[in-house]
Amino acid sequence: MRPQVFAPLTALTLFTCHEQPLAPSSAAGLTLTLSVTRSAIRGGEPDTITVALANTTNQIVSLHFASGCQLLPYITNDRGSLVLPAGGAWVCTANLSQLDLAAGDRRTSTFVWTGSTEFASEMPLLPLPAGTYSIYATLSAQEVHLAANPVPVQLR
């Protein structure tokens, strides 16, 4: 009986971790930040999101991940509901991955958001209603869990 109770609780815990950043933005000499080029956009206009992981130590840091996903952005609406990624979770490759950062090094990933349920791509994009959205990013390695401070963007 216990495995049946434990499995739904585990699934609920994993789901809620994706909705709100619960980890610090800095730990173990690493800092995760997020910035946007514009704090207000009209639907269809591009806003570039930059997620950066900095190694502030004086030695190499190796991070190990349970999948190919490393720096992951999320967008919530003004009610706190996750709107991106659509469906609530990223689809990641099922392979172990590693990220090595030299002393003082920084790794960045950029994403272009146009006020829709997906990042800019050739896929059909579903526009979101006007409002204030919060963008944050997470990193979940075996060694450390980080969440960048949320950045608000006004969608007009």
DSSP file (Angstrom, degrees, kcal/mol; ACC not computed):
  #  RESIDUE AA STRUCTURE BP1 BP2  ACC     N-H-->O    O-->H-N    N-H-->O    O-->H-N    TCO  KAPPA ALPHA  PHI   PSI    X-CA   Y-CA   Z-CA
    1    1 A M    >>        0   0    0      0, 0.0     4,-1.5     0, 0.0     3,-0.6   0.000 360.0 360.0 360.0 -40.1    0.0    0.0    0.0
    2    2 A R  H 3>  +     0   0    0      1,-0.2     4,-3.0     2,-0.2     3,-0.3   0.891 360.0  56.1 -59.4 -42.1    2.7    2.5    0.8
    3    3 A P  H 3> S+     0   0    0      0, 0.0     4,-2.1     0, 0.0    -1,-0.2   0.864 105.9  53.0 -58.8 -32.8    4.2    2.5   -2.7
    4    4 A Q  H <4 S+     0   0    0     -3,-0.6    -2,-0.2     2,-0.2     0, 0.0   0.879 113.7  41.7 -69.0 -36.6    0.8    3.5   -4.1
    5    5 A V  H  X S+     0   0    0     -4,-1.5     4,-1.5    -3,-0.3    -1,-0.2   0.899 114.5  51.4 -74.8 -41.4    0.5    6.4   -1.7
    6    6 A F  H  X S+     0   0    0     -4,-3.0     4,-2.6     1,-0.2     5,-0.2   0.885 102.9  59.0 -64.2 -41.4    4.2    7.5   -2.1
    7    7 A A  H  X S+     0   0    0     -4,-2.1     4,-2.4    -5,-0.2    -1,-0.2   0.922 106.9  44.8 -60.1 -48.7    4.1    7.6   -6.0
    8    8 A P  H  > S+     0   0    0      0, 0.0     4,-2.4     0, 0.0    -1,-0.2   0.889 113.8  51.2 -64.1 -35.7    1.2   10.2   -6.3
    9    9 A L  H  X S+     0   0    0     -4,-1.5     4,-2.4     2,-0.2    -2,-0.2   0.903 110.3  49.1 -65.9 -39.1    2.9   12.3   -3.6
   10   10 A T  H  X S+     0   0    0     -4,-2.6     4,-2.5     2,-0.2    -1,-0.2   0.926 111.6  48.8 -63.1 -45.1    6.2   12.2   -5.4
   11   11 A A  H  X S+     0   0    0     -4,-2.4     4,-2.2     1,-0.2    -2,-0.2   0.900 111.9  49.4 -62.1 -41.2    4.5   13.2   -8.7
   12   12 A L  H  X S+     0   0    0     -4,-2.4     4,-2.4     2,-0.2    -1,-0.2   0.913 111.0  49.9 -64.5 -42.8    2.7   16.1   -7.0
   13   13 A T  H  X S+     0   0    0     -4,-2.4     4,-1.5     1,-0.2    -2,-0.2   0.919 111.5  47.9 -62.4 -44.7    5.9   17.3   -5.4
   14   14 A L  H  X S+     0   0    0     -4,-2.5     4,-0.7     1,-0.2    -1,-0.2   0.893 111.9  50.6 -63.5 -39.7    7.8   17.2   -8.8
   15   15 A F  H >X S+     0   0    0     -4,-2.2     3,-1.0     1,-0.2     4,-0.5   0.926 109.3  49.4 -65.7 -44.6    4.9   19.0  -10.5
   16   16 A T  H >X S+     0   0    0     -4,-2.4     4,-1.0     1,-0.3     3,-0.9   0.799 100.9  64.5 -68.6 -26.2    4.8   21.8   -7.9
   17   17 A C  H 3< S+     0   0    0     -4,-1.5     5,-0.3     1,-0.2    -1,-0.3   0.779 100.0  53.7 -65.8 -24.1    8.6   22.3   -8.2
   18   18 A H  H << S+     0   0    0     -3,-1.0    -1,-0.2    -4,-0.7    -2,-0.2   0.681 102.0  59.2 -82.3 -17.1    8.1   23.4  -11.7
   19   19 A E  H << S+     0   0    0     -3,-0.9    -2,-0.2    -4,-0.5    -1,-0.2   0.819 113.3  22.8 -83.9 -30.5    5.5   26.1  -10.9
   20   20 A Q  S  < S-     0   0    0     -4,-1.0     2,-0.7    62,-0.0    -1,-0.2  -0.994  81.7-110.6-138.4 142.1    7.5   28.2   -8.5
   21   21 A P        +     0   0    0      0, 0.0   126,-0.1     0, 0.0    -3,-0.1  -0.609  40.8 166.9 -71.7 116.1   11.2   28.8   -8.0
   22   22 A L        +     0   0    0     -2,-0.7   125,-0.1    -5,-0.3    -4,-0.0   0.468  49.0  78.8-108.3  -5.0   11.9   27.2   -4.6
   23   23 A A  S    S-     0   0    0      1,-0.1   123,-0.2   125,-0.1   124,-0.1  -0.602  86.1 -97.7-102.3 162.3   15.7   27.1   -4.8
   24   24 A P        -     0   0    0      0, 0.0   123,-2.0     0, 0.0    -1,-0.1  -0.338  22.3-129.7 -72.4 161.7   18.2   29.9   -4.1
   25   25 A S  S    S+     0   0    0    121,-0.2     7,-3.1     1,-0.2     2,-0.4   0.661  93.6  38.6 -84.7 -16.8   19.7   31.8   -7.1
   26   26 A S  E     +A   31   0A   0      5,-0.2     2,-0.3   121,-0.1     5,-0.2  -0.998  66.3 138.4-136.1 138.4   23.3   31.3   -5.7
   27   27 A A  E >   +A   30   0A   0      3,-2.2     3,-2.3    -2,-0.4   117,-0.0  -0.925  63.6  15.0-169.1 150.7   24.9   28.4   -3.9
   28   28 A A  T 3  S-     0   0    0      1,-0.3    29,-0.1    -2,-0.3     3,-0.1   0.786 130.4 -54.9  53.0  33.6   28.2   26.5   -3.9
   29   29 A G  T 3  S+     0   0    0      1,-0.3    27,-3.3    27,-0.1    28,-0.5   0.613 115.0 113.7  78.4  11.4   30.0   29.3   -5.8
   30   30 A L  E <   -AB  27  55A   0     -3,-2.3    -3,-2.2    25,-0.2     2,-0.4  -0.920  45.7-166.0-116.7 143.0   27.4   29.3   -8.7
   31   31 A T  E     -AB  26  54A   0     23,-2.0    23,-2.7    -2,-0.4     2,-0.5  -0.995   4.8-159.2-131.0 128.7   25.0   32.0   -9.5
   32   32 A L  E     + B   0  53A   0     -7,-3.1   117,-0.4    -2,-0.4     2,-0.3  -0.928  19.6 174.5-107.3 124.6   22.0   31.7  -11.9
   33   33 A T  E     - B   0  52A   0     19,-2.7    19,-2.5    -2,-0.5     2,-0.4  -0.878  16.6-159.3-127.7 160.4   20.5   34.9  -13.4
   34   34 A L  E     + B   0  51A   0     -2,-0.3     2,-0.3    17,-0.2    17,-0.2  -0.999  12.3 175.8-138.8 137.5   17.9   35.8  -15.9
   35   35 A S  E     - B   0  50A   0     15,-2.2    15,-2.8    -2,-0.4     2,-0.3  -0.962  13.5-153.1-138.3 158.2   17.5   39.0  -17.9
   36   36 A V  E     - B   0  49A   0     -2,-0.3    13,-0.2    13,-0.2     3,-0.1  -0.921  19.3-135.8-126.5 154.3   15.1   40.2  -20.6
   37   37 A T  S    S+     0   0    0     11,-1.3     2,-0.4    -2,-0.3    12,-0.1   0.780  93.1  27.9 -79.5 -25.5   15.7   42.8  -23.3
   38   38 A R        -     0   0    0     10,-0.2    -1,-0.2     1,-0.1     3,-0.1  -0.999  56.5-158.7-139.4 136.8   12.3   44.5  -22.7
   39   39 A S  S    S+     0   0    0     -2,-0.4   115,-3.0     1,-0.2     2,-0.3   0.529  88.1  37.0 -90.2  -6.2   10.1   44.7  -19.7
   40   40 A A  E     +e  154   0B   0    113,-0.2     2,-0.3    92,-0.0   115,-0.2  -0.981  68.6 167.4-145.4 132.9    7.0   45.4  -21.8
   41   41 A I  E     -e  155   0B   0    113,-2.7   115,-3.1    -2,-0.3     2,-0.3  -0.952  31.3-124.0-138.9 159.6    6.0   43.9  -25.2
   42   42 A R    >   -     0   0    0     -2,-0.3     3,-2.5   113,-0.2   113,-0.0  -0.783  53.9 -82.0 -95.4 149.0    3.0   43.8  -27.5
   43   43 A G  T 3  S+     0   0    0     -2,-0.3    72,-0.2     1,-0.3    -1,-0.1  -0.262 120.0  24.2 -51.5 130.7    1.9   40.3  -28.6
   44   44 A G  T 3  S+     0   0    0     70,-3.1    -1,-0.3     1,-0.4    71,-0.1   0.116  93.7 116.0  97.0 -19.9    4.1   39.1  -31.5
   45   45 A E    <   -     0   0    0     -3,-2.5    -1,-0.4    69,-0.2     2,-0.2  -0.620  69.4-114.6 -80.5 141.1    7.0   41.4  -30.6
   46   46 A P        -     0   0    0      0, 0.0     2,-0.4     0, 0.0    68,-0.2  -0.530  28.3-174.5 -80.3 141.7   10.2   39.5  -29.6
   47   47 A D  E     - C   0 113A   0     66,-1.9    66,-2.7    -2,-0.2     2,-0.5  -0.985  19.8-140.1-129.6 120.4   11.7   39.7  -26.2
   48   48 A T  E     - C   0 112A   0     -2,-0.4   -11,-1.3    64,-0.2     2,-0.5  -0.711  13.2-159.8 -87.8 125.7   15.1   38.0  -25.7
   49   49 A I  E     -BC  36 111A   0     62,-3.6    62,-2.4    -2,-0.5     2,-0.5  -0.897   4.4-163.6-103.8 128.0   15.5   36.1  -22.5
   50   50 A T  E     -BC  35 110A   0    -15,-2.8   -15,-2.2    -2,-0.5     2,-0.5  -0.965   3.8-168.0-117.0 123.9   19.1   35.3  -21.4
   51   51 A V  E     -BC  34 109A   0     58,-3.0    58,-2.4    -2,-0.5     2,-0.4  -0.942  13.0-172.9-108.5 127.7   19.7   32.7  -18.7
   52   52 A A  E     -BC  33 108A   0    -19,-2.5   -19,-2.7    -2,-0.5     2,-0.5  -0.975  17.3-163.9-129.2 136.3   23.3   32.7  -17.3
   53   53 A L  E     -BC  32 107A   0     54,-2.8    54,-2.6    -2,-0.4     2,-0.4  -0.981  17.1-166.7-115.3 121.3   25.1   30.4  -14.9
   54   54 A A  E     -BC  31 106A   0    -23,-2.7   -23,-2.0    -2,-0.5     2,-0.8  -0.908  17.4-146.4-114.7 136.5   28.3   31.9  -13.5
   55   55 A N  E     +B   30   0A   0     50,-2.9    49,-0.9    -2,-0.4   -25,-0.2  -0.887  18.0 178.3 -96.0 108.9   31.1   30.0  -11.6
   56   56 A T        +     0   0    0    -27,-3.3   -26,-0.1    -2,-0.8    -1,-0.1   0.317  50.0  96.9 -95.7   8.5   32.4   32.5   -9.1
   57   57 A T  S    S-     0   0    0    -28,-0.5    47,-0.8     2,-0.2     4,-0.1  -0.342  81.1-120.2 -88.3 175.1   34.9   30.1   -7.6
   58   58 A N  S    S+     0   0    0     45,-0.2     2,-0.3    -2,-0.1    45,-0.2   0.041  90.4  61.7-102.6  25.0   38.6   29.8   -8.4
   59   59 A Q  S    S-     0   0    0     43,-0.1    45,-0.2    42,-0.1    -2,-0.2  -0.960  93.8 -85.6-143.9 161.8   38.3   26.2   -9.6
   60   60 A I        -     0   0    0     -2,-0.3     2,-0.4    43,-0.1    42,-0.2  -0.413  38.7-154.2 -67.1 142.1   36.5   24.2  -12.2
   61   61 A V  E     -J  101   0C   0     40,-2.8    40,-2.9    -2,-0.1     2,-0.5  -0.983   4.5-162.0-120.3 129.6   33.0   23.1  -11.3
   62   62 A S  E     -J  100   0C   0     -2,-0.4     2,-0.4    38,-0.2    38,-0.2  -0.954   5.9-166.2-112.7 126.4   31.4   20.0  -12.9
   63   63 A L  E     -J   99   0C   0     36,-2.9    36,-2.4    -2,-0.5     2,-0.4  -0.908   5.5-153.2-112.9 140.4   27.7   19.6  -12.8
   64   64 A H  E     -J   98   0C   0     -2,-0.4    78,-3.0    34,-0.2     2,-0.3  -0.947  10.2-165.6-118.7 131.9   25.9   16.3  -13.5
   65   65 A F  E     -J   97   0C   0     32,-3.1    32,-1.6    -2,-0.4    76,-0.1  -0.856  26.6-137.2-119.3 149.8   22.3   16.1  -14.8
   66   66 A A  S    S+     0   0    0     74,-0.4     2,-0.3    -2,-0.3    -1,-0.1   0.484  90.8  16.6 -82.1  -3.7   19.8   13.3  -15.1
   67   67 A S  S    S-     0   0    0      2,-0.4    30,-0.3    27,-0.1    27,-0.2  -0.863  92.4 -89.2-150.7-176.4   18.8   14.5  -18.6
   68   68 A G  S    S+     0   0    0     25,-1.6     2,-0.4    -2,-0.3    26,-0.1   0.569  95.3  99.2 -78.2  -9.1   19.9   16.7  -21.5
   69   69 A C        +     0   0    0     24,-0.3    -2,-0.4     1,-0.2    71,-0.1  -0.642  36.9 149.1 -81.7 132.8   18.0   19.6  -19.9
   70   70 A Q        +     0   0    0     -2,-0.4     2,-0.7     1,-0.3    70,-0.5   0.624  63.5  31.5-126.9 -68.1   20.3   22.0  -18.0
   71   71 A L  E    S-F  139   0B   0     68,-0.1    -1,-0.3   -20,-0.1    68,-0.2  -0.884  74.9-174.1-100.6 112.6   19.2   25.7  -17.9
   72   72 A L  E     -F  138   0B   0     66,-2.6    66,-2.6    -2,-0.7     2,-0.2  -0.925  11.6-154.2-118.2 121.9   15.4   25.8  -18.1
   73   73 A P  E     -F  137   0B   0      0, 0.0     2,-0.3     0, 0.0    64,-0.3  -0.628  11.9-172.0 -89.6 151.2   13.2   28.9  -18.4
   74   74 A Y  E     -F  136   0B   0     62,-3.2    62,-2.3    -2,-0.2     2,-0.4  -0.977   9.4-156.9-138.0 150.9    9.6   29.1  -17.2
   75   75 A I  E     -FG 135  84B   0      9,-2.6     8,-3.1    -2,-0.3     9,-1.7  -0.997  10.2-173.4-132.2 130.6    6.8   31.7  -17.6
   76   76 A T  E     -FG 134  82B   0     58,-2.7    58,-2.5    -2,-0.4     6,-0.2  -0.859  19.6-125.9-117.6 155.6    3.9   32.1  -15.3
   77   77 A N    >   -     0   0    0      4,-2.3     3,-2.1    -2,-0.3    56,-0.1  -0.243  44.7 -83.7 -87.7-176.0    0.8   34.4  -15.6
   78   78 A D  T 3  S+     0   0    0      1,-0.3    55,-0.1     2,-0.1    -1,-0.1   0.610 130.2  56.4 -69.4 -10.4   -0.4   36.9  -12.9
   79   79 A R  T 3  S-     0   0    0      2,-0.1    -1,-0.3     0, 0.0     3,-0.1   0.435 119.5-109.7 -93.7  -2.8   -2.2   34.0  -11.1
   80   80 A G  S <  S+     0   0    0     -3,-2.1     2,-0.3     1,-0.3    -2,-0.1   0.513  70.9 143.5  86.9   5.2    1.0   32.1  -10.8
   81   81 A S        -     0   0    0      1,-0.1    -4,-2.3     2,-0.0     2,-0.3  -0.624  56.6-113.2 -81.9 136.6   -0.1   29.4  -13.3
   82   82 A L  E     +G   76   0B   0     -2,-0.3    -6,-0.3    -6,-0.2     5,-0.2  -0.520  39.9 167.7 -69.4 125.4    2.6   28.0  -15.6
   83   83 A V  E     +     0   0B   0     -8,-3.1    -7,-0.2     1,-0.3    -1,-0.2   0.568  53.9  73.6-112.8 -17.4    2.0   29.0  -19.2
   84   84 A L  E    S+G   75   0B   0     -9,-1.7    -9,-2.6     1,-0.2    -1,-0.3  -0.918  84.9  41.1-149.4 120.9    5.4   28.1  -20.7
   85   85 A P  S >  S-     0   0    0      0, 0.0     3,-2.2     0, 0.0    -1,-0.2   0.291 100.2-126.0 -76.9 145.6    6.4   25.3  -21.2
   86   86 A A  T 3  S+     0   0    0     31,-0.7     3,-0.4     1,-0.3    -2,-0.1  -0.388  96.7  28.5 -59.7 136.2    3.0   24.4  -22.5
   87   87 A G  T 3  S-     0   0    0     -5,-0.2    -1,-0.3     1,-0.2    -3,-0.1   0.292 122.6 -90.4  90.1 -10.9    1.8   21.3  -20.6
   88   88 A G  S <  S+     0   0    0     -3,-2.2     2,-0.3   -70,-0.0    -1,-0.2   0.274  99.4  60.1  96.8 -11.8    3.8   22.2  -17.5
   89   89 A A  S    S-     0   0    0     -3,-0.4     2,-0.2     2,-0.0    -1,-0.0  -0.999  76.4-112.4-150.6 148.9    7.1   20.5  -18.1
   90   90 A W        -     0   0    0     -2,-0.3     2,-0.7    -6,-0.1   -21,-0.1  -0.512  28.3-125.7 -75.9 146.6   10.0   20.5  -20.6
   91   91 A V        -     0   0    0     -2,-0.2     2,-0.3     0, 0.0    -1,-0.0  -0.865  38.8-175.2 -92.0 117.2   10.5   17.4  -22.8
   92   92 A C        -     0   0    0     -2,-0.7     2,-0.1   -23,-0.1     0, 0.0  -0.824  30.0-100.6-117.5 152.0   14.1   16.4  -22.2
   93   93 A T        -     0   0    0     -2,-0.3   -25,-1.6     1,-0.1     2,-1.1  -0.409  33.3-123.6 -66.7 147.3   16.4   13.8  -23.7
   94   94 A A  S    S+     0   0    0    -27,-0.2     2,-0.4   -26,-0.1   -27,-0.1  -0.316  74.1 105.6 -92.2  52.2   16.8   10.8  -21.6
   95   95 A N  S    S-     0   0    0     -2,-1.1     2,-0.2     0, 0.0    -2,-0.1  -0.964  74.4-109.0-130.0 148.7   20.6   10.9  -21.3
   96   96 A L        -     0   0    0     -2,-0.4     2,-0.3   -28,-0.1   -30,-0.2  -0.506  41.3-171.3 -70.0 141.6   22.9   11.9  -18.6
   97   97 A S  E     -J   65   0C   0    -32,-1.6   -32,-3.1   -30,-0.3     2,-0.4  -0.928  12.2-152.8-135.3 162.6   24.7   15.1  -19.3
   98   98 A Q  E     -J   64   0C   0     -2,-0.3     2,-0.4   -34,-0.2   -34,-0.2  -0.982   1.5-160.3-135.9 144.1   27.5   17.1  -17.7
   99   99 A L  E     -J   63   0C   0    -36,-2.4   -36,-2.9    -2,-0.4     2,-0.5  -0.989   8.8-164.7-126.9 121.0   28.3   20.8  -17.7
  100  100 A D  E     -J   62   0C   0     -2,-0.4     2,-0.5   -38,-0.2   -38,-0.2  -0.921   4.3-172.6-108.6 127.3   31.9   21.9  -16.9
  101  101 A L  E     -J   61   0C   0    -40,-2.9   -40,-2.8    -2,-0.5     3,-0.1  -0.979  16.2-139.6-120.8 121.8   32.6   25.6  -15.9
  102  102 A A    >   -     0   0    0     -2,-0.5     3,-2.5   -42,-0.2   -47,-0.2  -0.252  48.9 -67.3 -68.3 164.4   36.1   26.8  -15.5
  103  103 A A  T 3  S+     0   0    0      1,-0.3   -45,-0.2   -45,-0.2    -1,-0.2  -0.327 125.4   4.4 -54.3 128.1   36.9   29.2  -12.7
  104  104 A G  T 3  S+     0   0    0    -49,-0.9    -1,-0.3   -47,-0.8   -48,-0.1   0.480 102.0 138.4  74.0   2.0   35.2   32.5  -13.4
  105  105 A D    <   -     0   0    0     -3,-2.5   -50,-2.9   -51,-0.1     2,-0.3  -0.297  37.3-155.4 -79.8 164.7   33.5   31.0  -16.5
  106  106 A R  E     -C   54   0A   0    -52,-0.2     2,-0.4    -3,-0.1   -52,-0.2  -0.999   6.0-156.9-142.8 138.7   29.9   31.6  -17.5
  107  107 A R  E     -C   53   0A   0    -54,-2.6   -54,-2.8    -2,-0.3     2,-0.3  -0.974  17.4-171.4-117.3 130.1   27.4   29.6  -19.6
  108  108 A T  E     -C   52   0A   0     -2,-0.4     2,-0.4   -56,-0.2   -56,-0.2  -0.909  12.8-170.2-123.3 151.0   24.4   31.4  -21.2
  109  109 A S  E     -C   51   0A   0    -58,-2.4   -58,-3.0    -2,-0.3     2,-0.4  -0.995  12.7-154.6-132.4 139.7   21.3   30.3  -23.1
  110  110 A T  E     -C   50   0A   0     -2,-0.4     2,-0.3   -60,-0.2   -60,-0.2  -0.907  10.2-176.7-119.1 147.7   19.0   32.6  -24.9
  111  111 A F  E     -C   49   0A   0    -62,-2.4   -62,-3.6    -2,-0.4     2,-0.6  -0.983  18.8-139.1-137.8 144.8   15.3   32.2  -25.8
  112  112 A V  E     -C   48   0A   0     -2,-0.3     8,-3.3   -64,-0.2     2,-0.4  -0.942  19.6-171.3-111.7 121.5   13.0   34.5  -27.8
  113  113 A W  E     -CD  47 119A   0    -66,-2.7   -66,-1.9    -2,-0.6     6,-0.1  -0.917  14.7-178.2-113.0 136.3    9.5   35.0  -26.4
  114  114 A T        -     0   0    0      4,-0.5   -70,-3.1    -2,-0.4   -69,-0.2   0.100  64.9 -84.5-118.8  20.3    6.8   36.8  -28.3
  115  115 A G  S    S+     0   0    0      1,-0.3    13,-2.7   -72,-0.2     2,-0.2   0.814  95.1 111.3  83.2  30.6    3.9   36.6  -25.8
  116  116 A S  B    S-K  127   0D   0      2,-0.4    -1,-0.3    11,-0.3     4,-0.1  -0.651  84.5 -93.1-126.6-176.3    2.7   33.1  -26.7
  117  117 A T  S    S+     0   0    0      9,-1.7   -31,-0.7    -2,-0.2     2,-0.3   0.403 107.1  40.1 -81.9   2.9    2.6   29.6  -25.2
  118  118 A E  S    S-     0   0    0      8,-0.2    -4,-0.5   -33,-0.1    -2,-0.4  -0.933  90.7 -99.7-140.3 163.1    5.9   28.7  -26.9
  119  119 A F  B     -D  113   0A   0     -2,-0.3    -6,-0.2     1,-0.2    -2,-0.1  -0.492  66.7 -67.8 -77.3 160.7    9.2   30.3  -27.6
  120  120 A A  S    S+     0   0    0     -8,-3.3     2,-0.3    -2,-0.1    -8,-0.2  -0.228  81.8 127.7 -53.0 128.8    9.7   31.7  -31.1
  121  121 A S  S    S-     0   0    0      2,-0.3     4,-0.1    -3,-0.1    -3,-0.0  -0.905  74.5 -86.5-162.8-174.1    9.9   28.9  -33.7
  122  122 A E  S    S+     0   0    0     -2,-0.3    -2,-0.1     2,-0.1     3,-0.1   0.495  94.3 103.2 -86.2  -3.5    8.3   27.7  -36.9
  123  123 A M  S    S-     0   0    0      1,-0.1    -2,-0.3     0, 0.0     2,-0.2  -0.424  90.9 -90.6 -73.6 153.3    5.5   26.0  -34.9
  124  124 A P        -     0   0    0      0, 0.0     2,-0.4     0, 0.0    -1,-0.1  -0.481  46.7-143.4 -62.7 132.2    2.1   27.7  -34.8
  125  125 A L        -     0   0    0     -2,-0.2    -5,-0.0    -4,-0.1    -6,-0.0  -0.850   3.6-144.8-105.1 134.3    2.1   30.0  -31.7
  126  126 A L        -     0   0    0     -2,-0.4    -9,-1.7     1,-0.0    -8,-0.2  -0.867  24.9-129.6 -96.3 117.0   -0.9   30.6  -29.5
  127  127 A P  B     -K  116   0D   0      0, 0.0   -11,-0.3     0, 0.0   -12,-0.1  -0.353  16.1-136.6 -68.3 145.3   -1.0   34.2  -28.2
  128  128 A L        -     0   0    0    -13,-2.7     3,-0.1     1,-0.1   -85,-0.1  -0.662  28.1 -98.1 -94.4 155.4   -1.5   34.7  -24.5
  129  129 A P        -     0   0    0      0, 0.0    26,-0.1     0, 0.0    -1,-0.1  -0.305  49.5 -85.3 -69.6 158.2   -3.8   37.4  -23.1
  130  130 A A  S    S+     0   0    0     26,-0.2     2,-0.3    24,-0.1    26,-0.2  -0.275  79.1  96.5 -59.3 148.3   -2.5   40.8  -22.1
  131  131 A G  E    S- H   0 155B   0     24,-2.3    24,-3.4    -3,-0.1     2,-0.5  -0.939  75.7 -55.2 157.2-175.7   -1.2   40.9  -18.5
  132  132 A T  E     - H   0 154B   0     -2,-0.3     2,-0.3    22,-0.2    22,-0.2  -0.844  49.1-170.2 -97.8 127.8    1.9   40.7  -16.3
  133  133 A Y  E     - H   0 153B   0     20,-3.0    20,-3.0    -2,-0.5     2,-0.5  -0.858  13.7-141.1-116.5 151.5    3.9   37.5  -16.7
  134  134 A S  E     -FH  76 152B   0    -58,-2.5   -58,-2.7    -2,-0.3     2,-0.5  -0.956  13.4-162.5-116.3 128.6    6.8   36.3  -14.6
  135  135 A I  E     +FH  75 151B   0     16,-2.6    16,-2.7    -2,-0.5     2,-0.3  -0.931  19.8 155.2-113.5 130.5    9.9   34.7  -16.2
  136  136 A Y  E     -F   74   0B   0    -62,-2.3   -62,-3.2    -2,-0.5     2,-0.3  -0.906  24.6-143.5-142.8 172.9   12.3   32.6  -14.2
  137  137 A A  E     -F   73   0B   0     11,-0.4    11,-2.6    -2,-0.3     2,-0.3  -0.966   8.5-157.3-139.4 154.8   14.8   29.8  -14.8
  138  138 A T  E     -FI  72 147B   0    -66,-2.6   -66,-2.6    -2,-0.3     2,-0.4  -0.920   8.2-162.4-130.9 159.0   16.0   26.8  -12.9
  139  139 A L  E     -FI  71 146B   0      7,-2.4     7,-2.7    -2,-0.3     2,-0.5  -0.978   8.4-175.3-136.9 125.0   19.0   24.5  -12.9
  140  140 A S  E     + I   0 145B   0    -70,-0.5   -74,-0.4    -2,-0.4     2,-0.2  -0.818  17.4 157.2-127.1  91.8   18.7   21.1  -11.2
  141  141 A A        -     0   0    0      3,-2.6   -76,-0.2    -2,-0.5    -2,-0.1  -0.635  55.4-108.0-104.0 166.8   22.0   19.2  -11.1
  142  142 A Q  S    S+     0   0    0    -78,-3.0   -77,-0.1    -2,-0.2     3,-0.1   0.857 120.2  44.6 -60.6 -33.6   23.0   16.4   -8.7
  143  143 A E  S    S+     0   0    0    -79,-0.3     2,-0.3     1,-0.2    -1,-0.2   0.771 125.3   4.2 -84.4 -28.0   25.3   18.8   -6.9
  144  144 A V        -     0   0    0      2,-0.0    -3,-2.6  -117,-0.0     2,-0.4  -0.996  51.8-146.8-159.4 149.6   23.1   21.9   -6.7
  145  145 A H  E     +I  140   0B   0     -2,-0.3     2,-0.3    -5,-0.2    -5,-0.2  -0.993  27.7 175.7-122.1 124.8   19.6   23.2   -7.4
  146  146 A L  E     -I  139   0B   0     -7,-2.7    -7,-2.4    -2,-0.4     2,-0.4  -0.921  16.9-166.7-128.8 153.0   19.2   26.9   -8.3
  147  147 A A  E     -I  138   0B   0   -123,-2.0    -9,-0.2    -2,-0.3  -115,-0.1  -0.972  22.4-130.6-139.1 125.1   16.4   29.2   -9.4
  148  148 A A        -     0   0    0    -11,-2.6   -11,-0.4    -2,-0.4  -115,-0.2  -0.434  38.7 -95.4 -69.7 145.8   16.9   32.6  -11.0
  149  149 A N        -     0   0    0   -117,-0.4  -115,-0.2   -13,-0.1    -1,-0.1  -0.378  50.4-101.2 -59.7 137.5   14.9   35.5   -9.4
  150  150 A P        -     0   0    0      0, 0.0   -14,-0.2     0, 0.0    -1,-0.1  -0.302  31.2-153.7 -64.6 145.0   11.7   36.1  -11.4
  151  151 A V  E     - H   0 135B   0    -16,-2.7   -16,-2.6    -3,-0.1     2,-0.2  -0.986  13.6-133.9-119.9 124.5   11.6   39.0  -13.8
  152  152 A P  E     - H   0 134B   0      0, 0.0     2,-0.4     0, 0.0   -18,-0.2  -0.544  19.9-172.4 -79.6 143.7    8.2   40.6  -14.7
  153  153 A V  E     - H   0 133B   0    -20,-3.0   -20,-3.0    -2,-0.2     2,-0.6  -0.996  17.3-139.4-133.5 129.8    7.2   41.3  -18.3
  154  154 A Q  E     -eH  40 132B   0   -115,-3.0  -113,-2.7    -2,-0.4     2,-0.6  -0.792  13.3-158.2 -89.6 121.2    4.1   43.3  -19.2
  155  155 A L  E      eH  41 131B   0    -24,-3.4   -24,-2.3    -2,-0.6  -113,-0.2  -0.896 360.0 360.0-100.0 122.1    2.3   41.8  -22.3
  156  156 A R              0   0    0   -115,-3.1  -114,-0.2    -2,-0.6   -26,-0.2   0.406 360.0 360.0-104.1 360.0    0.1   44.4  -23.9
